Amino acid sequence: YVSCILIFSLQILFTTLGTEWIYTIYEDYTYITVRSIVFKVMSIILLFILVKRPEDYLIYAAITVFSAVGSNLLNFIHVRSFVHVKLTTKTNWKHHLKPVLVIFASAVAVTIYVASDTTILGLLKSDYAVGIYSTSVKIYQVAQNLLSALLTVTIPRLAFLWGQKRIDEYNQVLSKVISSLGILVLPAAVGLIMLSREVVLIIASEKYLPSVNSLCIIAWAIIFSIFSWIFSDCVLIPAKRENLVLRNTIVTAVENIVLNFILIPFMSYDGTSLSTVVAEFTVMVMNGYSCWDIIKPVILKKDTLKNLLDSIIGCIGIVIVCLLCNLGFSSLILKTISSVILSVIMYGAILVLLGNKNAYSLLDRAKMIWKSRQ
């Protein structure tokens, strides 16, 4: 593993050079998006060309690093259009060091409990179990990252509004974030559960079918992790309550490690997935409690609660559609595509029939885009 670890360690250097935070501050998401898509497409092409055998794992590792952070070299060059990056000795350490170290410690704690799943599973079981679990985790992380991307673009705006003491505007934006993600995360989790077998077969193969149960379990963590992130990054950190984020993360990390040692001997990779779900639920509850005085007016709004109910009813429609497609189609690809398209249509139709404001807002935007292209 030594050579592989050294290759992956390059991410530390490239992440530092990438200065991603500057683009987040200036909300230059167009550049980030285009750059990321280009490098990921290049990485996929390289995978098909260069990775042919199991012995090519070091090439695979290098391409993975290239995909993740290779574009950060371009970041470092392009950042000059915003600021001049240079080393300096004139830093107010007293002002910055404490909050930076607290947030850094929180990130370390998250990394430990995220990585501990695979490590403990490998220690208590085998590399086979790790491979099965890793398949479900990769699929779960794809869905999670797609949803969290919607959240990332709002964090600078929320932090700015809170810092300017524009509380009414802050509450409005936070309400929109929670409502928008509220109608997306639940159907995403339910849809992933209903199509877990098909997704595993398409992305992996029949050899990885044992990961279906693990994926069905860990899919619920999508809901809890997204809302935990809202409470921490959109509320607690802008409110300068990073100490509470650190406390909650450490408690969750300890809980997750303990649960892994308890559940893995009996449930193997399914136990690892269950411990992740419990950990994400715990940190969501703790973060929510820590900022309840801030989010209470938003969470208890009539529109927010109605939005949740609408989403639950819509998810029933998704379950029915997926079950009917499973009975009606024998082709794997046709079944999957039909389930996804018809589920989106069914879910959207239910939200519209229930008078969901977010659904009507999306329809209005779609109409505007359509008219602008005509």
Phi, psi and omega per residue, in radians:
Y1 nan -0.197 -2.990
V2 -1.054 -0.866 -3.132
S3 -1.078 -0.692 -3.135
C4 -1.121 -0.742 3.131
I5 -1.118 -0.716 3.135
L6 -1.088 -0.699 3.122
I7 -1.136 -0.813 3.133
F8 -1.147 -0.465 3.133
S9 -1.153 -0.339 3.094
L10 -1.065 -0.401 3.127
Q11 -1.055 -0.535 3.140
I12 -1.077 -0.838 -3.136
L13 -1.120 -0.865 -3.071
F14 -1.162 -0.606 3.108
T15 -1.135 -0.680 3.117
T16 -1.145 -0.771 3.136
L17 -1.198 -0.418 -3.010
G18 -1.149 -0.438 -3.138
T19 0.772 0.766 -3.111
E20 -1.026 -0.542 -3.077
W21 -1.104 -0.521 3.134
I22 -1.163 -0.720 3.119
Y23 -1.178 -0.553 3.081
T24 -1.197 -0.754 3.134
I25 -1.043 -0.786 -3.101
Y26 -1.518 0.045 3.074
E27 0.963 0.710 3.109
D28 -1.610 1.226 -3.040
Y29 -1.435 -0.344 3.102
T30 -1.110 -0.826 3.116
Y31 -1.066 -0.816 -3.117
I32 -1.048 -0.755 -3.097
T33 -1.142 -0.885 -3.121
V34 -1.075 -0.796 3.140
R35 -1.056 -0.777 -3.120
S36 -1.140 -0.742 3.139
I37 -1.087 -0.774 -3.125
V38 -1.047 -0.830 -3.097
F39 -1.219 -0.576 3.131
K40 -1.262 -0.642 3.070
V41 -1.130 -0.760 3.088
M42 -1.041 -0.682 -3.128
S43 -1.154 -0.709 3.113
I44 -1.097 -0.747 3.117
I45 -1.071 -0.775 3.128
L46 -1.104 -0.649 3.113
L47 -1.055 -0.807 -3.121
F48 -1.184 -0.558 -3.097
I49 -1.405 -0.755 -2.945
L50 -1.768 -0.450 -3.083
V51 -1.721 1.885 -3.069
K52 -2.108 -0.543 -3.029
R53 -2.278 2.856 3.071
P54 -1.007 -0.484 -3.125
E55 -1.230 -0.166 -3.121
D56 -1.554 0.374 -3.049
Y57 -1.122 -0.531 3.112
L58 -1.225 -0.632 3.050
I59 -1.131 -0.726 3.097
Y60 -1.037 -0.751 3.128
A61 -1.099 -0.753 -3.134
A62 -1.115 -0.719 3.118
I63 -1.162 -0.643 3.095
T64 -1.067 -0.765 3.101
V65 -1.121 -0.756 3.114
F66 -1.030 -0.732 -3.141
S67 -1.150 -0.723 -3.041
A68 -1.302 -0.812 -2.969
V69 -2.374 0.110 3.140
G70 -1.045 -0.593 -3.122
S71 -1.239 -0.169 -3.126
N72 -1.159 -0.389 3.036
L73 -1.125 -0.690 3.063
L74 -1.135 -0.641 3.094
N75 -0.972 -0.822 -3.051
F76 -1.096 -0.613 3.119
I77 -1.337 -0.790 -3.060
H78 -1.233 -0.378 -3.060
V79 -1.133 -0.299 3.140
R80 -1.131 -0.311 3.088
S81 -1.262 -0.257 3.098
F82 -1.860 -0.931 -3.068
V83 -2.510 2.911 3.050
H84 -1.770 1.894 -3.098
V85 -1.480 2.206 3.109
K86 -2.682 2.814 3.067
L87 -1.314 2.513 -3.136
T88 -2.506 2.602 3.067
T89 -1.781 -0.119 -3.111
K90 -1.636 1.367 -3.110
T91 -2.150 2.330 3.096
N92 -1.433 1.384 -3.062
W93 -1.055 -0.628 -3.100
K94 -1.083 -0.614 -3.106
H95 -1.374 -0.657 -2.979
H96 -1.721 -0.515 -2.901
L97 -1.104 -0.796 -3.069
K98 -1.083 -0.940 3.136
P99 -1.105 -0.613 3.124
V100 -1.114 -0.789 -3.135
L101 -1.151 -0.614 3.123
V102 -1.150 -0.809 3.129
I103 -1.163 -0.658 3.088
F104 -1.097 -0.761 3.119
A105 -1.089 -0.654 3.087
S106 -1.102 -0.746 3.120
A107 -1.111 -0.682 3.104
V108 -1.115 -0.760 3.136
A109 -1.081 -0.730 3.107
V110 -1.094 -0.789 3.141
T111 -1.043 -0.733 -3.122
I112 -1.091 -0.838 -3.058
Y113 -1.345 -0.406 3.040
V114 -1.268 -0.776 -3.113
A115 -1.331 -0.443 -3.080
S116 -1.115 -0.511 3.135
D117 -0.960 -0.988 -3.097
T118 -1.141 -0.701 -3.117
T119 -1.094 -0.866 -3.115
I120 -1.164 -0.677 3.100
L121 -1.058 -0.723 3.102
G122 -1.153 -0.631 3.138
L123 -1.227 -0.731 -3.046
L124 -1.526 -0.444 -3.117
K125 -2.083 -1.873 -3.059
S126 -2.745 3.009 3.079
D127 -1.121 -0.536 3.098
Y128 -1.066 -0.802 3.128
A129 -1.088 -0.683 3.110
V130 -1.100 -0.713 3.131
G131 -1.110 -0.732 3.118
I132 -1.130 -0.810 -3.131
Y133 -1.131 -0.709 -3.111
S134 -1.075 -0.577 3.112
T135 -1.102 -0.837 -3.139
S136 -1.158 -0.643 -3.138
V137 -1.161 -0.719 -3.140
K138 -1.089 -0.740 3.114
I139 -1.143 -0.748 3.115
Y140 -1.068 -0.722 -3.101
Q141 -1.218 -0.531 3.073
V142 -1.070 -0.855 3.123
A143 -1.121 -0.724 -3.135
Q144 -1.105 -0.772 -3.104
N145 -1.171 -0.635 3.101
L146 -1.084 -0.722 -3.130
L147 -1.298 -0.698 -3.122
S148 -1.187 -0.414 3.083
A149 -1.080 -0.617 3.071
L150 -1.130 -0.563 -3.116
L151 -1.347 -0.677 -3.060
T152 -0.986 -0.675 -3.061
V153 -1.225 -0.286 -3.100
T154 -1.672 -0.276 -3.057
I155 -1.048 -0.847 3.135
P156 -1.040 -0.696 -3.122
R157 -1.141 -0.746 3.130
L158 -1.147 -0.732 3.116
A159 -1.101 -0.693 3.125
F160 -1.111 -0.830 -3.120
L161 -1.099 -0.706 3.118
W162 -1.166 -0.732 3.140
G163 -1.121 -0.521 3.107
Q164 -1.507 0.030 -3.133
K165 1.080 0.482 3.086
R166 -1.608 1.250 -2.952
I167 -1.134 -0.694 -3.135
D168 -1.086 -0.788 3.112
E169 -1.152 -0.680 3.104
Y170 -1.032 -0.816 -3.139
N171 -1.096 -0.650 3.132
Q172 -1.127 -0.803 3.141
V173 -1.162 -0.757 3.129
L174 -1.071 -0.703 3.111
S175 -1.074 -0.738 3.119
K176 -1.133 -0.694 3.133
V177 -1.093 -0.857 -3.111
I178 -1.123 -0.725 -3.134
S179 -1.174 -0.769 -3.117
S180 -1.120 -0.822 3.127
L181 -1.241 -0.499 3.128
G182 -1.069 -0.621 3.140
I183 -1.552 0.031 3.132
L184 -1.922 -0.711 -3.012
V185 -1.211 -0.707 -3.111
L186 -1.146 -0.863 3.079
P187 -1.121 -0.533 3.094
A188 -1.112 -0.779 3.132
A189 -1.161 -0.809 -3.123
V190 -1.120 -0.763 3.127
G191 -1.083 -0.711 3.125
L192 -1.136 -0.656 3.104
I193 -1.152 -0.807 -3.102
M194 -1.141 -0.533 -3.094
L195 -1.923 0.355 -3.056
S196 -1.038 -0.741 -3.131
R197 -1.133 -0.798 -3.130
E198 -1.118 -0.722 -3.139
V199 -1.117 -0.754 3.127
V200 -1.103 -0.740 -3.140
L201 -1.127 -0.668 -3.121
I202 -1.279 -0.809 -3.056
I203 -1.374 -0.691 -3.123
A204 -1.906 -1.923 3.091
S205 -3.002 -3.084 -3.142
E206 -1.083 -0.451 3.133
K207 -1.085 -0.427 -3.069
Y208 -1.801 0.234 3.121
L209 -1.021 -0.503 3.068
P210 -1.036 -0.277 -3.139
S211 -1.404 -0.073 -3.103
V212 -1.080 -0.845 3.123
N213 -1.066 -0.733 3.122
S214 -1.065 -0.705 3.128
L215 -1.181 -0.698 3.117
C216 -1.067 -0.632 -3.137
I217 -1.281 -0.879 -3.008
I218 -1.273 -0.295 3.129
A219 -1.044 -0.544 3.125
W220 -1.138 -0.431 -3.131
A221 -1.164 -0.344 3.100
I222 -1.008 -0.805 -3.112
I223 -1.074 -0.886 -3.054
F224 -1.181 -0.682 -3.098
S225 -1.196 -0.687 -3.137
I226 -1.125 -0.808 -3.128
F227 -1.252 -0.548 3.035
S228 -1.089 -0.695 3.128
W229 -1.180 -0.685 3.081
I230 -1.020 -0.842 -3.084
F231 -1.152 -0.619 -3.094
S232 -1.440 -0.974 -3.015
D233 -1.427 -0.489 -3.106
C234 -1.670 -0.311 -3.073
V235 -2.155 -1.066 -3.002
L236 -1.145 -0.814 -3.101
I237 -1.196 -0.799 3.037
P238 -1.027 -0.548 3.121
A239 -1.444 0.116 3.128
K240 1.044 0.729 3.058
R241 -1.965 0.683 -3.114
E242 -1.102 -0.427 3.075
N243 -1.069 -0.647 3.119
L244 -1.237 -0.622 3.071
V245 -1.071 -0.764 3.123
L246 -1.086 -0.830 -3.139
R247 -1.025 -0.826 -3.109
N248 -1.118 -0.658 -3.123
T249 -1.205 -0.714 3.135
I250 -1.127 -0.779 3.108
V251 -1.024 -0.770 -3.135
T252 -1.151 -0.694 3.133
A253 -1.076 -0.793 3.125
V254 -1.100 -0.781 3.132
E255 -1.039 -0.774 -3.102
N256 -1.116 -0.742 3.140
I257 -1.123 -0.776 3.133
V258 -1.089 -0.793 -3.139
L259 -1.093 -0.636 3.094
N260 -1.064 -0.773 3.135
F261 -1.167 -0.496 3.134
I262 -1.415 -0.758 -2.976
L263 -1.533 -0.603 -3.047
I264 -1.056 -0.743 3.132
P265 -1.021 -0.476 -3.092
F266 -1.737 -0.603 -3.002
M267 -2.048 -0.059 -3.134
S268 0.955 -2.275 -3.068
Y269 -1.181 -0.447 3.045
D270 -1.157 -0.615 3.080
G271 -1.146 -0.629 3.096
T272 -1.130 -0.733 3.104
S273 -1.112 -0.743 -3.136
L274 -1.122 -0.693 3.117
S275 -1.120 -0.622 3.098
T276 -1.132 -0.760 3.133
V277 -1.081 -0.810 -3.139
V278 -1.099 -0.726 -3.141
A279 -1.117 -0.781 3.140
E280 -1.139 -0.653 3.100
F281 -1.133 -0.739 -3.126
T282 -1.078 -0.842 -3.091
V283 -1.199 -0.550 3.066
M284 -1.112 -0.815 -3.137
V285 -1.109 -0.775 -3.117
M286 -1.150 -0.748 3.106
N287 -1.148 -0.698 3.111
G288 -1.109 -0.714 3.111
Y289 -1.147 -0.652 -3.100
S290 -1.178 -0.410 -3.134
C291 -2.112 0.385 -3.055
W292 -1.028 -0.617 -3.137
D293 -1.119 -0.432 3.140
I294 -1.567 -0.775 -3.020
I295 -1.528 -0.201 -3.083
K296 -0.944 -0.824 3.134
P297 -1.079 -0.490 -3.118
V298 -1.435 -0.828 -3.075
I299 -1.131 -0.696 -3.061
L300 -1.531 0.119 3.060
K301 -1.103 2.531 3.136
K302 -1.031 -0.705 -3.121
D303 -1.117 -0.672 -3.132
T304 -1.140 -0.787 -3.134
L305 -1.168 -0.686 3.094
K306 -1.136 -0.656 3.124
N307 -1.043 -0.727 3.122
L308 -1.126 -0.783 3.141
L309 -1.111 -0.744 3.107
D310 -1.032 -0.741 -3.118
S311 -1.130 -0.714 3.133
I312 -1.104 -0.781 3.121
I313 -1.119 -0.704 3.102
G314 -1.082 -0.635 -3.138
C315 -1.176 -0.510 3.046
I316 -1.077 -0.707 3.067
G317 -1.070 -0.683 3.114
I318 -1.092 -0.758 3.136
V319 -1.060 -0.788 -3.129
I320 -1.099 -0.781 3.141
V321 -1.061 -0.818 -3.110
C322 -1.116 -0.678 3.107
L323 -1.134 -0.738 3.133
L324 -1.157 -0.713 3.106
C325 -1.138 -0.622 3.113
N326 -1.122 -0.613 3.119
L327 -1.392 -0.546 -3.007
G328 -1.567 -0.385 -3.074
F329 -2.108 2.413 3.079
S330 -1.737 -0.488 3.133
S331 -1.247 2.267 -3.108
L332 -1.062 -0.888 -3.093
I333 -1.136 -0.811 -3.127
L334 -1.096 -0.695 3.119
K335 -1.112 -0.763 -3.100
T336 -1.174 -0.850 -3.123
I337 -1.092 -0.776 3.140
S338 -1.102 -0.726 -3.136
S339 -1.082 -0.754 -3.106
V340 -1.167 -0.887 -3.084
I341 -1.109 -0.846 -3.106
L342 -1.190 -0.552 3.096
S343 -1.168 -0.724 3.106
V344 -1.092 -0.781 3.137
I345 -1.113 -0.807 3.141
M346 -1.083 -0.803 -3.113
Y347 -1.097 -0.806 3.128
G348 -1.099 -0.725 -3.138
A349 -1.105 -0.718 3.122
I350 -1.113 -0.744 3.129
L351 -1.101 -0.714 3.128
V352 -1.139 -0.765 3.131
L353 -1.107 -0.543 3.122
L354 -1.468 -0.014 3.113
G355 1.259 0.594 -3.132
N356 -1.225 2.180 -3.072
K357 -1.112 -0.666 -3.137
N358 -1.147 -0.647 3.116
A359 -1.147 -0.754 3.111
Y360 -1.131 -0.631 3.108
S361 -1.114 -0.726 3.106
L362 -1.156 -0.662 3.098
L363 -1.107 -0.739 3.122
D364 -1.088 -0.717 3.113
R365 -1.128 -0.721 -3.141
A366 -1.094 -0.704 3.113
K367 -1.109 -0.720 3.128
M368 -1.102 -0.742 3.131
I369 -1.134 -0.729 -3.140
W370 -1.091 -0.773 -3.136
K371 -1.160 -0.661 -3.115
S372 -1.162 -0.429 -3.116
R373 -1.563 -0.216 -3.124
Q374 -1.471 nan nan
